[in-house]
Amino acid sequence: MSPLGPARRPAPEPGGALRLAAALEATAPHPATAPPAGAPDEDRLLPVPEALAPLVPGAGLARGAVTEVADTGMGLLWALAGTAARDPHHTPAHRWIAIVGIPEAGLLALTETGADPDRLLLADRPGRHWADIAAALAGAVDILVLRPPTPVTAETARRLGAVLRRGRAALLTPAPWPGSTLRLAVAGSAWLGLGQGHGLIHSRQVQVEATGRGRAGGPARTTEIWLPDPDGRIRTIEPGEHRLPETPGQAPAAARLTAIAHQ
């Protein structure tokens, strides 16, 4: 049976993605059991970069929930996934991550923010059975990063959401997702390091906007952070530091992505 439960779909192709899904489900790194209701926060929530904590309910990504991450460069996505992989309360001190449908995944950015390359599972091109692959991995890892190759229907989102709630994984996706709990979006961005025709990009400032449902609902919340700063850190932009140029409204991404000289 598909990890998503009974559903009408074409028969699996011989040697196709569904056999991989079954193998992943059978070799899960840990049992797919959700934390009990009274579990401590470190078991129910996965850490986020400190600079983003004010935007996220409980200052952590909830297991079993879906977070949309909208950033054309995907730097915000990798910062969230890598930070969530840190596990100082257990040995080994890293959680499992699976990345599905992103062959150009920023593995260096992931490891620099906290992920262990030995605890990564990659399914670069899952094909039309991507939902079954994702469902199997949701029972095997702590963080599932998923970019579906096709738009996500409400039915698929509902069925995969049920799998997530039974297990321990938090799902991060750069794609629109029906019923997502939280959405973090880069509303403005500036690269630093370029001078007048010379120099190298060495840092980035972004304005991040958070919206959502339930505990993440209410008015949009924003913050401005380095992603990263010239020293490679993810942190809040301090008063007195060179700041993002003002970006009124939702200008096209190309207009928001502005290279400015480091001062």
C-alpha positions in Angstrom: 0.0 0.0 0.0 1.2 3.5 -0.7 2.5 5.4 2.4 -0.3 7.9 1.8 -3.0 5.2 2.2 -5.5 3.9 -0.3 -5.7 6.2 -3.3 -6.5 5.7 -7.0 -3.4 6.1 -9.1 -1.7 4.3 -12.0 0.1 1.1 -11.3 3.8 1.7 -10.3 6.3 1.3 -13.1 8.7 -1.6 -12.7 11.8 -0.4 -10.8 10.2 3.0 -10.3 9.9 5.4 -7.5 7.5 3.4 -5.4 10.0 0.6 -4.8 12.4 3.3 -3.5 9.6 4.6 -1.2 9.0 1.2 0.2 12.7 0.7 0.9 13.0 4.1 2.6 10.0 3.3 4.8 11.5 -0.1 5.8 14.9 1.4 6.7 13.7 4.5 8.6 16.4 6.0 10.9 14.0 6.1 13.8 10.4 5.0 14.4 7.8 7.3 12.9 6.1 8.3 16.1 4.8 11.7 17.0 6.0 13.3 20.2 3.4 13.0 23.0 1.3 16.0 23.9 3.3 16.8 27.0 6.7 16.4 25.4 9.3 19.1 26.1 9.7 21.8 23.5 12.9 20.4 22.1 11.0 17.3 21.1 8.0 19.1 19.6 9.8 22.0 18.0 12.8 22.2 15.8 15.1 25.2 16.2 15.2 28.1 13.8 17.9 30.8 13.4 17.7 33.1 16.4 17.1 36.1 14.2 13.9 34.5 12.9 12.6 33.3 16.2 10.3 36.3 16.7 8.5 35.4 13.5 7.8 31.7 14.4 5.3 30.6 17.0 7.1 29.0 19.9 10.4 30.1 18.2 10.6 26.7 16.5 9.3 24.7 13.6 6.5 22.3 14.7 6.9 18.7 13.9 4.0 17.5 11.7 3.5 21.0 10.2 4.2 22.5 6.8 6.1 25.8 6.3 6.3 27.5 3.0 9.6 29.3 2.4 9.5 31.8 -0.5 13.0 32.9 -1.5 14.2 32.9 -5.2 17.7 32.1 -4.1 16.6 29.5 -1.5 19.1 30.8 1.0 16.3 31.1 3.6 15.2 27.6 3.0 18.7 26.1 3.6 19.2 28.3 6.7 16.0 27.0 8.2 16.7 23.3 7.3 20.3 23.4 8.5 19.5 25.1 11.8 16.6 22.7 12.4 19.1 19.8 12.0 21.1 20.8 15.1 20.3 18.6 18.0 22.3 19.6 21.1 20.1 17.5 23.4 21.0 14.1 21.9 24.0 12.2 20.5 24.7 12.3 17.6 24.0 16.0 17.7 22.4 16.2 14.2 19.0 15.3 12.9 18.1 13.5 9.7 17.1 15.6 6.6 15.6 14.5 3.4 15.6 16.6 0.3 13.1 15.7 -2.5 12.9 17.3 -5.9 15.8 19.8 -5.6 18.8 18.5 -7.6 20.5 21.8 -7.2 20.2 21.7 -3.4 22.6 24.0 -1.5 24.4 21.3 0.4 27.3 23.6 1.4 24.8 26.1 2.8 23.1 23.3 4.7 26.2 22.0 6.3 27.4 25.6 7.2 24.2 26.2 9.2 24.2 22.9 11.1 23.4 19.9 8.9 25.5 16.7 8.9 26.2 15.5 5.4 26.2 11.9 6.7 22.6 12.4 7.8 21.1 13.6 4.5 18.8 11.6 2.2 18.5 12.9 -1.4 15.8 12.1 -4.0 16.6 14.5 -6.7 14.0 13.5 -9.3 11.1 11.6 -7.7 8.9 11.8 -10.8 5.1 11.5 -10.7 5.2 9.4 -7.5 6.8 12.2 -5.5 4.0 12.2 -2.9 4.7 8.5 -2.1 8.4 9.2 -1.8 7.7 12.2 0.5 5.3 10.2 2.6 7.9 7.4 3.1 10.6 9.9 4.0 8.3 11.7 6.4 8.3 8.6 8.5 12.1 8.3 8.4 13.5 11.8 9.0 13.1 14.9 11.1 13.2 17.5 8.4 11.7 17.0 4.9 12.5 19.6 2.3 10.2 19.1 -0.7 9.7 20.8 -4.0 6.9 19.0 -5.8 7.4 18.7 -9.6 3.7 19.5 -10.1 1.2 21.8 -8.3 0.0 20.4 -5.0 -3.7 19.6 -4.9 -5.7 20.0 -1.7 -6.3 16.3 -1.5 -2.6 15.5 -1.8 -1.8 18.2 0.8 -4.4 16.7 3.2 -3.2 13.1 2.8 0.5 14.0 3.2 -0.4 16.3 6.2 -2.0 13.3 7.9 1.3 11.3 7.4 3.3 14.2 8.8 1.1 14.5 11.9 1.5 10.7 12.6 5.3 11.0 12.4 8.0 13.5 13.5 9.0 15.4 10.4 8.6 19.1 9.8 8.0 19.8 6.1 9.7 22.8 4.4 8.7 23.7 0.9 9.4 26.5 -1.6 6.2 25.7 -3.4 2.7 27.0 -2.6 1.0 24.4 -0.2 -2.7 24.3 0.5 -3.3 24.6 4.3 0.3 25.4 5.2 0.7 26.5 8.9 3.4 29.1 8.3 4.7 31.1 5.3 8.1 32.8 5.5 8.8 35.0 2.5 11.7 37.2 1.4 10.0 40.5 0.7 13.2 42.5 0.0 16.8 41.5 -0.7 20.2 43.2 -1.2 23.6 41.7 -1.9 26.7 43.4 -0.6 30.2 43.3 -1.9 30.0 44.7 -5.4 31.7 48.0 -6.1 31.8 50.0 -9.3 32.4 47.0 -11.6 34.6 45.1 -9.3 34.6 43.1 -6.0 32.9 39.9 -4.9 29.5 39.4 -3.3 30.2 38.4 0.3 26.9 38.9 2.2 23.2 39.4 1.9 20.5 41.3 3.7 16.9 40.3 3.5 13.5 41.4 4.9 11.5 38.4 5.9 7.7 38.4 6.2 5.8 35.8 8.2 2.1 35.0 7.8 0.1 31.9 8.6 -2.8 30.2 10.2 -3.7 29.3 13.8 -0.9 30.3 16.2 0.9 31.8 13.2 -2.0 33.9 12.1 -2.8 37.5 12.7 -1.1 40.5 11.0 2.0 39.9 9.0 5.3 40.1 11.0 8.6 41.3 9.4 12.2 41.4 10.4 15.5 42.4 8.6 18.4 40.0 8.9 21.8 39.2 7.5 21.6 36.0 5.4 24.6 35.8 5.9 26.7 38.7 7.2 30.3 39.1 6.0 31.5 36.6 8.6 29.0 34.0 7.5 26.5 34.4 10.4 22.7 34.6 10.2 21.7 37.5 12.5 19.5 40.5 13.0 20.6 43.7 11.3 21.7 46.0 14.2 20.9 49.7 14.5 23.6 51.8 12.7 24.5 49.0 10.2 24.1 49.6 6.5 20.5 48.5 5.9 18.3 47.3 3.0 17.1 50.0 0.6 13.3 50.5 1.2 11.2 48.2 -0.9 7.6 49.4 -1.0 5.0 46.8 -1.8 5.8 43.5 -3.6 8.0 44.6 -6.5 9.1 41.9 -9.0 11.9 39.7 -7.7 14.4 41.1 -10.2 13.7 44.6 -9.0 14.1 43.6 -5.3 17.4 41.8 -5.9 19.7 44.8 -5.8 23.5 44.6 -5.5 24.8 47.5 -3.4 28.3 48.4 -2.4 29.6 47.4 0.9 30.3 50.4 3.1 
